[in-house]
Amino acid sequence: MKKTQSSRKSKPGKKQLAETDETTSPTTPLVEASNMASVSSEIVSQTEESGKPKKRGVPEGLWQRCPGCQAAIFRKQAEQLLGVCPECDYHWTITAQQRIEQVLDTGTFEEWDTNLHSLDPLEFKDKKSYADRLVAEQKRTGLREAALTGCGMIRARRVAIGVTDSAFIMGSMGSVVGEKLTRLIERATAQDLPLIIISGSGGGARMHEGILSLMQMAKTTAALAKFHEAGGLFISVLTNPTMGGVAASFASLGDLIFAEPKALVGFAGPRTIKATIRIDLPEGFQTSEFLLEHGFVDRIVPRNKLKLEIARAIDYCGK
């Protein structure tokens, strides 16, 4: 009984552990336990800050959901397919820079009119001022405006090319977008270059600039008329979406009009038209397939074949 009591006395209590913790060697289990406690407290604090526990095992951003069929697609596989769903062939929206990289030969793009930027002549303000909105959009997208223009090579054929990006205020046609496209068309006319414009605009005219935005429709159309008189070749590529003032002006004036599969193309949206005329619309109304059937689109071209089809068209037309 004495040995038992002495053995119990020899075991340190919680207070004794706390007292002897400072004098213990760093490699002892006591310090390891305290380190584990600090790590766990950091994890708890991180969880409390974010409000959600951090997932382990699968890094974020590996998968993305297809807007067409809602399937979870491996992101790297989608990038290899140029932003096309392997399950349903849905063509996802991609950036203007990505389209340039997909269509032009590597390293041949030369951007034009990089220093143009929009002003705020109306001092327009809704939830935020137009000037602040422009700055926010520039930071978010990495673009100065909704249009990217320049020249490059498509299978060793020099072309003038422009792309509108729906990520920047829905790709709406403000003064700078109209000016950049007009200058692009004029240079293509002067240098006798084939003209390629890939439209990805769902916003039409930009309401923040009022009548100045609507004027861009006439300005780009007039420049294309001179380009046509000079015998130039204009290939217009319609992507999802191509709507509003863009569809009502330069996007519809191509000598050849290509469209991506299942692209939404039109002036007003289907719901607006249905509410206005109060009749049911045909199935597939305003899709590229519907427009091909009715003669508005010349050819539906999948994204992975667009570069080849443009090169063929240039050769066929002798440009």
SULCORWO-V485599 format. One record per residue. N is the residue number from 1. SS is DSSP state (@ for helix, = for strand, . for the rest). PSI is psi in degrees with one decimal (999 if undefined). D_FIRST is the distance of its C-alpha to the first C-alpha in Angstrom with 1 decimal. Layout:
((N:SS:PSI:D_FIRST) (N:SS:PSI:D_FIRST))
This chain:
((1:.:-35.5:0.0) (2:@:-41.4:3.8) (3:@:-37.8:5.5) (4:@:-44.8:5.1) (5:@:-42.6:6.3) (6:@:-36.3:8.7) (7:@:-37.2:9.9) (8:@:-38.6:10.7) (9:@:-30.8:12.5) (10:@:-21.3:14.3) (11:.:125.3:16.0) (12:.:144.1:19.2) (13:.:-176.2:20.4) (14:@:-37.4:24.0) (15:@:-39.3:25.3) (16:@:-37.5:23.9) (17:@:-43.2:25.6) (18:@:-36.5:28.8) (19:@:-36.7:28.7) (20:@:-3.0:28.1) (21:.:-36.8:30.7) (22:.:-31.1:33.6) (23:.:1.1:32.4) (24:.:149.2:31.4) (25:.:145.0:33.8) (26:.:-17.8:36.4) (27:.:4.3:35.4) (28:.:156.9:31.8) (29:@:-25.3:30.8) (30:@:-42.2:30.4) (31:@:-36.6:34.1) (32:@:-38.5:35.1) (33:@:-40.8:33.4) (34:@:-35.9:35.3) (35:@:-43.8:38.5) (36:@:-37.2:38.1) (37:@:-40.3:37.6) (38:@:-39.3:40.9) (39:@:-45.0:42.8) (40:@:-35.6:41.8) (41:@:-34.6:42.9) (42:@:-42.4:46.2) (43:@:-42.5:46.7) (44:@:-42.7:46.1) (45:@:-39.8:48.5) (46:@:-40.0:51.1) (47:@:-39.9:50.8) (48:@:-36.5:51.2) (49:@:-45.6:54.3) (50:@:-24.5:56.1) (51:.:-9.8:55.0) (52:.:140.4:54.5) (53:.:141.4:51.7) (54:.:133.3:52.9) (55:.:144.8:53.6) (56:.:151.4:52.2) (57:.:-42.0:53.6) (58:.:113.6:57.3) (59:.:151.2:59.3) (60:.:150.3:61.6) (61:.:4.7:65.3) (62:.:-26.8:65.3) (63:=:152.3:66.8) (64:=:151.9:69.6) (65:=:133.5:71.1) (66:.:127.6:74.7) (67:.:-18.7:76.8) (68:.:-57.0:79.0) (69:.:-2.2:76.7) (70:.:14.5:73.4) (71:.:147.7:71.8) (72:=:119.0:69.1) (73:=:136.3:70.7) (74:=:122.1:69.2) (75:@:-41.2:70.6) (76:@:-36.5:71.4) (77:@:-39.9:73.4) (78:@:-39.0:75.3) (79:@:-38.0:76.2) (80:@:-28.9:77.5) (81:.:14.0:79.7) (82:.:32.7:81.1) (83:.:33.4:79.4) (84:=:132.9:80.4) (85:.:128.0:78.1) (86:.:-13.9:77.8) (87:.:-46.0:77.3) (88:.:1.7:80.3) (89:.:22.6:82.3) (90:.:131.8:81.9) (91:=:109.0:83.1) (92:.:156.6:80.6) (93:.:130.8:81.9) (94:.:168.2:81.6) (95:.:164.3:82.5) (96:@:-38.8:85.9) (97:@:-39.2:84.5) (98:@:-38.3:83.1) (99:@:-39.9:86.5) (100:@:-45.3:88.2) (101:@:-34.5:85.9) (102:@:-33.2:86.4) (103:@:-40.2:90.2) (104:.:156.5:91.3) (105:.:145.7:91.0) (106:.:130.1:88.0) (107:.:11.5:88.6) (108:.:-7.3:92.2) (109:.:131.3:91.7) (110:=:111.8:93.4) (111:=:142.3:92.7) (112:.:150.5:95.6) (113:.:50.7:95.8) (114:.:-21.2:92.2) (115:.:-0.9:92.8) (116:.:134.7:94.2) (117:.:153.6:92.0) (118:.:148.0:92.6) (119:.:-178.5:93.7) (120:.:70.4:93.3) (121:.:-28.1:96.9) (122:.:-4.8:96.2) (123:.:48.8:93.1) (124:.:142.9:91.6) (125:=:127.0:88.3) (126:.:-104.4:86.3) (127:.:-27.3:82.5) (128:.:165.2:82.9) (129:=:154.1:85.9) (130:@:-37.8:87.7) (131:@:-43.7:87.2) (132:@:-36.0:83.4) (133:@:-40.7:83.4) (134:@:-44.6:85.2) (135:@:-42.9:82.6) (136:@:-42.0:79.7) (137:@:-37.9:81.4) (138:@:-40.8:82.1) (139:@:-39.0:78.5) (140:@:-39.9:77.2) (141:@:-20.0:79.7) (142:.:7.0:80.5) (143:.:151.4:84.2) (144:.:-28.6:86.8) (145:.:179.9:88.6) (146:.:0.7:88.7) (147:=:140.5:91.2) (148:=:122.2:90.8) (149:=:156.4:94.1) (150:=:-158.3:95.4) (151:=:161.7:96.7) (152:=:-170.1:95.4) (153:=:135.8:96.0) (154:=:103.9:95.6) (155:.:50.8:96.0) (156:.:19.0:98.1) (157:=:121.3:100.2) (158:=:131.7:100.2) (159:=:157.9:99.8) (160:=:132.5:99.3) (161:=:141.5:96.3) (162:=:145.1:94.7) (163:=:132.2:91.6) (164:=:145.1:90.5) (165:.:119.4:86.8) (166:.:-12.0:85.7) (167:.:-23.9:82.5) (168:.:99.6:84.5) (169:@:48.3:85.5) (170:@:22.8:86.2) (171:@:22.0:88.7) (172:.:151.4:91.2) (173:=:90.9:94.5) (174:.:-171.9:94.7) (175:@:-39.9:97.3) (176:@:-39.1:95.5) (177:@:-47.3:94.9) (178:@:-39.4:98.7) (179:@:-43.1:99.7) (180:@:-41.7:97.6) (181:@:-38.0:98.8) (182:@:-44.5:102.4) (183:@:-37.0:102.2) (184:@:-46.6:100.7) (185:@:-41.9:103.6) (186:@:-38.3:106.2) (187:@:-38.1:104.8) (188:@:-35.6:104.8) (189:@:-46.9:108.4) (190:@:-36.0:109.4) (191:@:3.1:107.6) (192:.:52.9:108.6) (193:.:144.5:105.0) (194:=:141.5:103.6) (195:=:126.2:101.6) (196:=:123.5:98.3) (197:=:119.8:96.5) (198:=:113.0:93.3) (199:=:127.6:92.8) (200:.:63.4:89.4) (201:.:122.5:90.2) (202:.:4.0:89.3) (203:.:-14.8:90.4) (204:.:-139.2:94.1) (205:=:148.6:95.6) (206:.:110.8:93.2) (207:@:-21.9:93.6) (208:@:-18.2:92.3) (209:@:4.8:95.7) (210:.:-133.5:98.0) (211:@:-26.2:101.5) (212:@:-32.7:100.8) (213:@:-41.7:98.4) (214:@:-30.0:101.0) (215:@:-23.3:103.5) (216:@:-26.9:101.5) (217:@:-46.8:102.5) (218:@:-38.0:106.2) (219:@:-45.9:105.6) (220:@:-35.9:103.7) (221:@:-41.7:106.2) (222:@:-39.5:109.2) (223:@:-37.7:107.7) (224:@:-32.1:107.2) (225:@:-42.5:110.8) (226:@:-36.9:112.0) (227:@:-40.3:109.6) (228:@:-41.3:111.2) (229:@:-31.1:114.7) (230:.:-0.3:113.9) (231:.:23.5:112.9) (232:.:159.7:109.2) (233:.:119.8:106.5) (234:=:117.7:103.8) (235:=:115.6:100.9) (236:=:128.5:98.8) (237:=:119.6:95.3) (238:=:129.3:93.8) (239:.:177.1:90.0) (240:.:115.1:87.8) (241:.:156.5:88.7) (242:=:99.9:92.3) (243:.:174.1:93.4) (244:@:-142.5:95.5) (245:@:-25.5:98.0) (246:@:-47.5:96.9) (247:@:-28.0:97.8) (248:.:-1.1:101.0) (249:.:-110.8:102.2) (250:@:-31.4:101.5) (251:@:-24.1:99.1) (252:@:2.3:101.8) (253:.:17.3:104.5) (254:.:146.4:103.5) (255:.:-35.3:106.1) (256:=:135.7:103.3) (257:=:112.6:100.4) (258:=:154.1:97.2) (259:=:144.7:94.2) (260:.:155.0:90.6) (261:.:137.4:89.6) (262:.:24.7:88.8) (263:.:143.0:89.6) (264:=:119.0:90.5) (265:=:129.9:93.9) (266:.:-173.7:96.1) (267:.:-73.4:97.1) (268:.:158.5:95.3) (269:.:159.7:92.3) (270:@:-39.2:92.7) (271:@:-38.4:91.2) (272:@:-42.8:93.6) (273:@:-44.2:96.6) (274:@:-39.9:95.6) (275:@:-26.3:95.2) (276:@:-49.7:98.6) (277:@:-13.6:100.8) (278:.:40.6:98.8) (279:.:156.7:99.1) (280:.:138.1:96.6) (281:.:154.1:96.6) (282:.:155.0:97.0) (283:.:134.3:93.9) (284:.:15.1:92.7) (285:.:135.0:94.9) (286:.:12.4:94.8) (287:=:161.2:92.8) (288:@:-32.4:94.2) (289:@:-41.0:94.8) (290:@:-41.7:96.9) (291:@:-31.7:98.8) (292:@:-42.6:99.5) (293:@:-31.0:100.9) (294:.:11.3:103.2) (295:.:4.2:104.4) (296:.:-36.4:102.7) (297:.:138.5:100.4) (298:.:-35.4:101.8) (299:=:140.1:98.7) (300:=:123.3:95.0) (301:.:118.5:93.1) (302:.:154.0:89.4) (303:@:-36.4:87.6) (304:@:-8.7:87.1) (305:@:2.2:90.9) (306:@:-45.0:92.2) (307:@:-44.8:92.8) (308:@:-42.5:94.8) (309:@:-37.3:96.9) (310:@:-43.7:97.8) (311:@:-40.8:98.9) (312:@:-42.4:101.0) (313:@:-40.0:102.6) (314:@:-44.5:103.6) (315:@:-42.4:105.1) (316:@:-37.2:106.9) (317:.:2.5:108.5) (318:.:29.7:109.5) (319:.:999:107.5))
